[in-house]
Amino acid sequence: MLTLFLAPGSSSMAPHIALHEVGAGFTPRLVSLKRRENRAPDFLALNPEGKVPLLLTPEGGLTEVAAILFWLARRHPAAGLLPDDAMGQARVLSWMSFLAATVHPARRQGLDHARVVWALVEARLGDAPHAVGGAYSIADIHLFRLFWRFRGGAALGPEEFPRLIAHHDRMMRRPAVQRVLRDEAAMGYELPD
Ligand SMILES: N[C@@H](CCC(=O)N[C@@H](CS)C(=O)NCC(=O)O)C(=O)O
């Protein structure tokens, strides 16, 4: 059995969606960042960095959105969340490295900087419905969570980021996404970023 430590609306939303996409059984464990439960000794013993997401698996704990998504996609190939070929997989990793290293931290440097970075994402996305190779993948899940969060707090104009908004709206139609948004809203959002 898997256990996902999550804070509603945070980075952990991406693995939460992926768990539903692949149909894996798991136990959600709420970590309140507001109450600093991520700094409690029992959580730090599992993840010394004090961050969500953390996925406990029978093979050990996993941190980092990209790694958890990759592991879930590899463990559940029938879900088709990762291309088969080496270049397709490398493109997915390229997207997820860019999202984790450049896009996620951008908002903390202010809205103007974040807009510049999101313009890079908009250009990179292109006109295809999915981030990589014409098929839905874990890169789309990672991208969706970050843009969902940014869009929710940035009061975007109707003409801004049309490709990202179209991608977001397509993602919102997926049952796994709707399920997670419903479940996490019921748990209660409490995040500033
Ligand atoms: N690079 C990490 C980032 C994880 C992260 O920043 N998690 C935030 C929530 S979005 C967190 O747990 N923050 C709590 C803290 O830093 O005290 C990943 O991709 O998983």
The ligand as an SDF file (V2000), in Angstrom:
LIG
                    3D

 20 19  0  0  0  0  0  0  0  0999 V2000
   11.1450   20.5390   -5.4290 N   0  0  0  0  0  0  0  0  0  0  0  0
   10.0790   20.0240   -4.6040 C   0  0  0  0  0  0  0  0  0  0  0  0
    9.2990   21.1950   -4.0390 C   0  0  0  0  0  0  0  0  0  0  0  0
    8.3450   20.7550   -2.9470 C   0  0  0  0  0  0  0  0  0  0  0  0
    7.8050   21.9680   -2.2100 C   0  0  0  0  0  0  0  0  0  0  0  0
    8.2760   23.1050   -2.3910 O   0  0  0  0  0  0  0  0  0  0  0  0
    6.7980   21.7340   -1.3530 N   0  0  0  0  0  0  0  0  0  0  0  0
    6.2260   22.8210   -0.5990 C   0  0  0  0  0  0  0  0  0  0  0  0
    4.7330   22.9360   -0.8510 C   0  0  0  0  0  0  0  0  0  0  0  0
    4.4170   23.4420   -2.5380 S   0  0  0  0  0  0  0  0  0  0  0  0
    6.4430   22.5540    0.8820 C   0  0  0  0  0  0  0  0  0  0  0  0
    6.3000   21.4430    1.3530 O   0  0  0  0  0  0  0  0  0  0  0  0
    6.7850   23.6100    1.6310 N   0  0  0  0  0  0  0  0  0  0  0  0
    6.9320   23.5350    3.0430 C   0  0  0  0  0  0  0  0  0  0  0  0
    8.1980   24.1760    3.5320 C   0  0  0  0  0  0  0  0  0  0  0  0
    9.0960   24.4330    2.6990 O   0  0  0  0  0  0  0  0  0  0  0  0
    8.2760   24.4310    4.7220 O   0  0  0  0  0  0  0  0  0  0  0  0
    9.1750   19.0900   -5.4120 C   0  0  0  0  0  0  0  0  0  0  0  0
    9.1060   19.2530   -6.6380 O   0  0  0  0  0  0  0  0  0  0  0  0
    8.5600   18.1930   -4.8320 O   0  0  0  0  0  0  0  0  0  0  0  0
  1  2  1  0
  2  3  1  0
  2 18  1  0
  3  4  1  0
  4  5  1  0
  5  6  2  0
  5  7  1  0
  7  8  1  0
  8  9  1  0
  8 11  1  0
  9 10  1  0
 11 12  2  0
 11 13  1  0
 13 14  1  0
 14 15  1  0
 15 16  2  0
 15 17  1  0
 18 19  2  0
 18 20  1  0
M  END
$$$$
